[in-house]
Amino acid sequence: MVNQSLFKNRKFLLIFFAGIFAVMGFSMFLTTTTWYVVTSLGSASSLGLVLIAATVPRLLMMVFGGVLADKYKKSTIMFFTNSIQSILLLVIFLLVSSNHMNLTLLLILAGMFGLLDAFFGPASSSMIPKIVEKSLLQKAIAYFQGVDQVAFIIGPILAGIIMEAFTVSISYLVATILVFLSAVIIFPPFVKEGPVENQENQHPIKDFKEGLSYVRSSSFLLTGLIVLITVNFFIFGTLSIALPLVVDLYGGSPINLSAMEVSLGIGMAISTLVLSRIQLKRRGRASILGLFATIFSFLIFSQAPNLTLLTAIVFFIGFSMSFVYIPLFTAVQETTENRLMGRVMSIIFLSMNGFDPIAYGVVSGLISTGLSIKVTLLIFGILGLIMAIGVFVKSPKYVNG
């Protein structure tokens, strides 16, 4: 493969933009659905059930998605996943716009949509090492993961604007269009993906065990998983549910909430740009330092006295988090065999995302006992700091790697 700019790499650009549209569509779907359940179906008590239906099947199927990503062409998996998702979204749009939607139907459709999303992530991320030179891998992952995170934040903002200006059904329609565009962009004849490297014909359970065994045999990967679980459970998952509560605590409005989400996204975008320009040699050390920076910013956020300062601090949380994800992802994708890439990445995604719903539940439980959101955030920040110190002390090879 000839050394070239990423933005002259046609295959990378197709994956890049397909990922943006897919993530925005998924996050718009989640935001629109939560608003629809509370305001139109009048069933706020069922909101948790809907979120579980949309996220838990996705988590449970993510490992199997990694197995498929190693057995079949990744562009084909991404195309069919997004095509079926766009059909499901179109059905939701038609049911909502005609007032024929009910909670049972929404639970079924949300579960199917979330389940399908489990196949897109492992396929798209494991394809990057296949189409990008190793010397450009960190830059490619920086762009891909950074923009992916920003798109997940922009989606809810876009959904909120559309629902405010138009209707809930129009928000579903825009999400449908975005996911359909992702399918069009990743159409296999456009991508022209190379042959599948894993030609072994064995049971999916055996495939998964092989991937799990590979992860367990690597102290670097195991430590990296602990780092990812720490930042997602104690910081990112907690922050996601805490932002609206903090805004409400200080008497803010939806505009203040949007400002915080934008600040978080800008922080991620800028750090992504930084990491695309510099080449890190000690990626384990970079990720652990990023974890400490994220936690310290989060601790300051937990005790900030006003919305202006909170919005500014969220920027630094977003900026620091990219230094956790991107160096670790780069190290994993540089060293993992391509035939195992989908399974390894699916285990990493499961570690990242699997603890978000738990964080939602724990924070909600603590708040329901009468504990203030500020104290709750402080507790989570301190526990995260203890975990980070433990990794730093107990894993010198990772820290120096």
C-alpha positions as CSV (number, residue, x, y, z in Angstrom):
1,M,0.0,0.0,0.0
2,V,1.4,3.3,-1.0
3,N,1.9,5.9,1.8
4,Q,-0.7,8.6,1.3
5,S,-2.9,11.1,3.1
6,L,-5.9,9.6,4.9
7,F,-8.2,12.0,3.0
8,K,-6.9,10.6,-0.3
9,N,-7.7,7.1,0.9
10,R,-11.1,6.4,-0.7
11,K,-12.0,3.4,1.4
12,F,-11.2,5.2,4.7
13,L,-13.3,8.2,3.7
14,L,-16.3,5.9,2.9
15,I,-16.0,4.2,6.4
16,F,-15.4,7.6,8.0
17,F,-18.6,9.3,6.7
18,A,-20.7,6.1,7.0
19,G,-19.8,6.0,10.7
20,I,-20.7,9.7,11.2
21,F,-24.2,9.2,9.7
22,A,-24.8,5.9,11.5
23,V,-23.8,7.2,14.9
24,M,-25.8,10.5,14.5
25,G,-28.8,8.4,13.4
26,F,-28.5,6.1,16.4
27,S,-28.1,8.9,18.9
28,M,-31.0,10.9,17.3
29,F,-33.2,7.7,17.6
30,L,-32.4,7.4,21.4
31,T,-33.1,11.0,22.1
32,T,-36.3,11.2,20.1
33,T,-37.5,8.0,21.6
34,T,-37.0,9.1,25.2
35,W,-38.8,12.4,24.5
36,Y,-41.6,10.6,22.7
37,V,-42.2,8.1,25.6
38,V,-42.4,10.9,28.2
39,T,-44.4,13.4,26.3
40,S,-46.5,11.6,23.7
41,L,-47.1,8.1,25.2
42,G,-47.3,9.7,28.6
43,S,-45.4,6.9,30.2
44,A,-42.4,8.3,32.0
45,S,-42.3,5.3,34.2
46,S,-41.6,3.1,31.1
47,L,-38.7,5.2,30.0
48,G,-36.1,2.9,31.7
49,L,-37.8,-0.1,30.0
50,V,-37.5,1.5,26.6
51,L,-33.8,2.4,27.2
52,I,-33.1,-1.1,28.3
53,A,-34.8,-2.5,25.2
54,A,-32.7,-0.2,23.0
55,T,-29.3,-0.8,24.7
56,V,-29.1,-4.2,26.4
57,P,-29.7,-6.4,23.3
58,R,-27.0,-4.2,21.6
59,L,-24.6,-5.0,24.4
60,L,-25.5,-8.7,24.5
61,M,-25.0,-9.1,20.7
62,M,-21.9,-7.1,20.4
63,V,-19.5,-10.0,21.0
64,F,-21.3,-12.0,18.3
65,G,-21.0,-9.0,16.0
66,G,-17.3,-9.2,16.5
67,V,-17.3,-12.9,15.5
68,L,-19.2,-12.1,12.3
69,A,-16.8,-9.2,11.5
70,D,-13.9,-11.7,11.4
71,K,-15.8,-14.3,9.3
72,Y,-17.5,-12.1,6.6
73,K,-16.7,-8.9,4.7
74,K,-17.1,-6.0,7.1
75,S,-18.5,-3.6,4.4
76,T,-21.3,-6.2,3.7
77,I,-22.2,-6.4,7.4
78,M,-22.3,-2.6,7.8
79,F,-24.4,-2.2,4.6
80,F,-27.0,-4.8,5.6
81,T,-27.1,-3.5,9.2
82,N,-27.8,0.0,8.2
83,S,-30.2,-0.9,5.5
84,I,-32.4,-2.9,7.9
85,Q,-32.1,-0.2,10.6
86,S,-33.3,2.5,8.1
87,I,-36.3,0.3,7.3
88,L,-37.1,0.0,11.0
89,L,-36.8,3.7,11.5
90,L,-39.1,4.3,8.6
91,V,-41.7,2.0,10.2
92,I,-41.4,3.9,13.4
93,F,-41.8,7.2,11.6
94,L,-44.9,6.0,9.8
95,L,-46.5,4.6,13.0
96,V,-45.7,7.8,15.0
97,S,-46.9,10.2,12.3
98,S,-50.1,8.3,11.9
99,N,-50.7,8.0,15.7
100,H,-50.6,4.2,15.6
101,M,-47.5,3.7,17.8
102,N,-47.9,2.1,21.2
103,L,-45.5,1.1,24.0
104,T,-45.4,-2.5,23.0
105,L,-44.6,-1.8,19.4
106,L,-41.9,0.7,20.4
107,L,-40.2,-1.8,22.7
108,I,-40.1,-4.4,20.0
109,L,-38.8,-2.0,17.3
110,A,-36.3,-0.3,19.7
111,G,-34.9,-3.7,20.7
112,M,-34.5,-4.8,17.0
113,F,-32.8,-1.5,16.2
114,G,-30.4,-1.7,19.1
115,L,-29.6,-5.3,18.4
116,L,-28.6,-4.5,14.8
117,D,-26.4,-1.7,16.0
118,A,-24.2,-4.3,17.7
119,F,-22.9,-5.5,14.3
120,F,-21.9,-2.1,12.9
121,G,-19.3,-1.0,15.6
122,P,-17.0,-4.0,15.6
123,A,-17.2,-4.3,11.8
124,S,-16.3,-0.6,11.2
125,S,-13.5,-0.3,13.8
126,S,-11.9,-3.6,12.8
127,M,-11.8,-2.6,9.2
128,I,-9.5,0.4,9.8
129,P,-6.3,-1.6,10.1
130,K,-7.3,-3.5,6.9
131,I,-7.4,-0.3,4.8
132,V,-4.9,2.0,6.5
133,E,-1.1,1.8,6.7
134,K,0.3,1.1,10.2
135,S,2.2,4.5,10.1
136,L,-1.2,6.3,9.7
137,L,-3.2,4.1,12.1
138,Q,-3.1,6.5,15.1
139,K,-4.2,9.4,12.9
140,A,-7.0,7.3,11.4
141,I,-8.3,6.1,14.8
142,A,-8.1,9.7,16.1
143,Y,-10.3,10.9,13.4
144,F,-12.6,8.0,13.5
145,Q,-13.1,7.7,17.2
146,G,-13.1,11.4,17.9
147,V,-15.7,12.2,15.2
148,D,-17.7,9.2,16.3
149,Q,-17.9,10.6,19.9
150,V,-18.7,14.1,18.6
151,A,-21.5,12.7,16.3
152,F,-23.0,10.9,19.3
153,I,-23.3,14.3,21.0
154,I,-24.5,16.2,17.9
155,G,-27.3,13.7,17.3
156,P,-29.3,14.6,20.4
157,I,-28.8,18.3,19.8
158,L,-30.0,18.0,16.2
159,A,-33.0,15.9,17.5
160,G,-33.9,18.6,20.1
161,I,-33.8,21.4,17.5
162,I,-36.0,19.4,15.0
163,M,-38.5,18.4,17.7
164,E,-38.7,22.0,18.9
165,A,-39.1,23.4,15.4
166,F,-41.2,20.6,13.9
167,T,-42.4,17.3,15.4
168,V,-41.2,14.1,16.9
169,S,-42.0,12.2,13.7
170,I,-39.8,14.5,11.6
171,S,-36.9,13.8,14.0
172,Y,-37.4,10.1,13.3
173,L,-37.6,10.8,9.6
174,V,-34.2,12.7,9.7
175,A,-32.7,9.8,11.7
176,T,-34.0,7.4,9.0
177,I,-32.4,9.5,6.2
178,L,-29.0,9.6,8.1
179,V,-28.9,5.8,8.6
180,F,-29.9,5.2,5.0
181,L,-27.2,7.5,3.8
182,S,-24.7,5.5,5.8
183,A,-25.9,2.3,4.1
184,V,-25.6,3.9,0.6
185,I,-22.0,5.2,1.4
186,I,-20.8,1.8,2.6
187,F,-22.4,-0.2,-0.4
188,P,-19.9,-3.0,-0.9
189,P,-19.2,-2.4,-4.6
190,F,-18.2,1.2,-3.7
191,V,-15.8,0.0,-1.0
192,K,-14.3,-2.9,-2.8
193,E,-13.0,-4.6,0.4
194,G,-10.3,-7.2,0.2
195,P,-10.8,-10.9,1.0
196,V,-11.6,-12.1,4.5
197,E,-8.5,-13.2,6.3
198,N,-10.1,-15.6,8.8
199,Q,-11.0,-18.7,6.7
200,E,-11.5,-21.1,9.6
201,N,-14.9,-22.7,9.7
202,Q,-15.7,-23.3,13.3
203,H,-18.6,-22.8,15.8
204,P,-19.2,-19.1,16.8
205,I,-18.8,-20.0,20.4
206,K,-15.3,-21.4,19.7
207,D,-14.6,-18.2,17.7
208,F,-15.6,-16.1,20.7
209,K,-13.5,-18.2,23.1
210,E,-10.5,-17.8,20.8
211,G,-10.9,-14.0,20.9
212,L,-11.4,-14.0,24.7
213,S,-8.4,-16.2,25.2
214,Y,-6.3,-13.8,23.1
215,V,-7.4,-10.9,25.3
216,R,-6.8,-12.8,28.5
217,S,-3.3,-13.7,27.4
218,S,-2.3,-10.0,27.0
219,S,-1.6,-8.1,30.2
220,F,-1.7,-4.9,28.2
221,L,-5.2,-5.6,26.9
222,L,-6.5,-6.6,30.3
223,T,-5.1,-3.4,31.9
224,G,-6.5,-1.4,29.0
225,L,-10.0,-2.9,29.6
226,I,-9.8,-1.8,33.3
227,V,-8.9,1.7,32.1
228,L,-11.8,1.8,29.7
229,I,-14.3,0.4,32.3
230,T,-13.0,3.1,34.8
231,V,-13.5,6.0,32.4
232,N,-16.9,4.9,31.1
233,F,-18.5,3.8,34.4
234,F,-17.1,6.5,36.8
235,I,-16.9,9.4,34.3
236,F,-18.7,9.2,30.9
237,G,-21.7,7.1,31.9
238,T,-22.2,9.1,35.1
239,L,-21.8,12.4,33.3
240,S,-24.4,11.4,30.6
241,I,-27.2,11.1,33.2
242,A,-25.8,13.9,35.5
243,L,-25.8,16.8,33.0
244,P,-29.5,17.4,33.0
245,L,-29.7,17.0,36.7
246,V,-26.9,19.5,37.3
247,V,-28.5,22.0,34.9
248,D,-31.8,21.6,36.8
249,L,-30.0,22.0,40.1
250,Y,-28.7,25.5,39.1
251,G,-32.0,26.5,37.5
252,G,-30.8,26.2,33.9
253,S,-32.7,25.6,30.7
254,P,-32.4,23.3,27.8
255,I,-30.1,25.9,26.2
256,N,-27.6,25.4,29.1
257,L,-27.8,21.6,28.6
258,S,-27.1,22.0,24.9
259,A,-24.2,24.3,25.7
260,M,-22.6,21.7,27.9
261,E,-23.0,19.0,25.3
262,V,-21.5,21.2,22.7
263,S,-18.6,22.1,25.0
264,L,-18.0,18.4,25.6
265,G,-18.0,17.7,21.9
266,I,-15.7,20.6,21.1
267,G,-13.2,19.3,23.7
268,M,-13.3,15.9,22.1
269,A,-12.9,17.3,18.6
270,I,-9.9,19.5,19.5
271,S,-8.1,16.7,21.3
272,T,-8.8,14.4,18.3
273,L,-7.2,17.0,16.0
274,V,-4.1,17.2,18.4
275,L,-3.8,13.4,18.4
276,S,-4.0,13.3,14.6
277,R,-1.0,15.6,14.4
278,I,1.3,14.0,17.0
279,Q,2.6,10.4,17.1
280,L,2.6,8.9,20.6
281,K,5.2,6.3,21.3
282,R,4.1,5.2,24.8
283,R,0.4,4.7,24.3
284,G,-0.2,3.0,27.6
285,R,1.3,5.9,29.5
286,A,-0.7,8.4,27.4
287,S,-4.0,6.6,28.2
288,I,-3.4,6.5,31.9
289,L,-2.4,10.1,32.0
290,G,-5.5,10.9,30.0
291,L,-7.5,9.0,32.6
292,F,-6.0,11.0,35.5
293,A,-6.7,14.3,33.6
294,T,-10.3,13.2,33.0
295,I,-10.9,12.3,36.6
296,F,-9.4,15.5,38.0
297,S,-11.5,17.5,35.6
298,F,-14.6,15.5,36.7
299,L,-13.8,16.1,40.4
300,I,-13.6,19.9,39.8
301,F,-16.9,19.7,37.8
302,S,-18.6,17.9,40.7
303,Q,-18.1,21.0,42.9
304,A,-18.2,23.9,40.5
305,P,-20.6,26.6,41.8
306,N,-22.3,27.8,38.6
307,L,-23.4,26.8,35.1
308,T,-20.7,29.0,33.3
309,L,-17.9,27.3,35.1
310,L,-19.5,23.9,34.6
311,T,-19.7,24.4,30.9
312,A,-16.1,25.4,30.7
313,I,-14.9,22.3,32.8
314,V,-16.9,19.9,30.6
315,F,-14.7,21.0,27.7
316,F,-11.6,19.7,29.6
317,I,-13.4,16.4,30.4
318,G,-14.0,15.9,26.7
319,F,-10.5,17.0,25.8
320,S,-9.0,14.5,28.2
321,M,-11.2,11.5,27.4
322,S,-9.8,11.3,23.8
323,F,-6.3,10.8,25.3
324,V,-7.7,7.7,27.0
325,Y,-9.5,6.1,24.0
326,I,-7.3,6.8,21.0
327,P,-3.9,5.7,22.2
328,L,-5.3,2.5,23.6
329,F,-7.3,1.8,20.4
330,T,-4.2,2.5,18.3
331,A,-2.0,0.1,20.4
332,V,-4.6,-2.7,20.1
333,Q,-5.2,-2.3,16.4
334,E,-1.4,-2.2,15.7
335,T,-0.7,-5.4,17.5
336,T,-3.8,-7.6,17.1
337,E,-3.9,-10.1,14.2
338,N,-6.4,-9.0,11.6
339,R,-8.2,-12.4,11.7
340,L,-9.0,-11.7,15.4
341,M,-9.6,-7.9,15.1
342,G,-13.4,-8.0,15.1
343,R,-13.6,-10.2,18.2
344,V,-11.0,-8.2,20.2
345,M,-12.7,-4.9,19.3
346,S,-16.1,-6.2,20.2
347,I,-14.8,-7.1,23.7
348,I,-13.4,-3.7,24.0
349,F,-16.7,-2.0,22.9
350,L,-18.5,-4.2,25.4
351,S,-16.2,-3.1,28.2
352,M,-16.7,0.5,27.2
353,N,-20.5,0.5,26.7
354,G,-21.6,-2.3,29.0
355,F,-21.1,-0.3,32.1
356,D,-23.0,2.8,31.0
357,P,-26.5,1.4,31.8
358,I,-25.1,0.3,35.2
359,A,-23.9,3.8,35.9
360,Y,-27.3,5.2,34.9
361,G,-29.0,2.8,37.4
362,V,-26.5,3.5,40.3
363,V,-26.7,7.3,39.9
364,S,-30.5,7.2,39.7
365,G,-30.6,4.9,42.8
366,L,-28.3,7.2,44.8
367,I,-30.3,10.3,43.8
368,S,-33.6,8.6,44.8
369,T,-32.2,8.0,48.4
370,G,-31.9,11.8,48.8
371,L,-28.2,12.1,48.0
372,S,-27.4,15.3,46.1
373,I,-26.0,15.1,42.6
374,K,-22.9,17.0,43.6
375,V,-22.1,14.5,46.4
376,T,-22.9,11.6,44.0
377,L,-20.5,13.0,41.4
378,L,-17.8,13.5,44.0
379,I,-18.1,9.9,45.2
380,F,-17.9,8.6,41.6
381,G,-14.8,10.8,41.0
382,I,-13.0,9.6,44.1
383,L,-13.7,6.0,43.3
384,G,-12.5,6.5,39.8
385,L,-9.3,8.1,41.1
386,I,-8.7,5.1,43.4
387,M,-9.0,2.8,40.4
388,A,-6.6,4.9,38.3
389,I,-4.0,5.0,41.1
390,G,-4.4,1.2,41.4
391,V,-3.7,0.8,37.7
392,F,-0.7,3.1,37.8
393,V,0.8,1.3,40.8
394,K,0.0,-2.3,39.8
395,S,0.7,-2.2,36.1
396,P,4.1,-0.6,35.4
397,K,4.4,-2.4,32.1
398,Y,1.2,-0.7,30.9
399,V,2.2,2.7,32.2
400,N,5.6,2.5,30.5
401,G,4.2,0.9,27.3
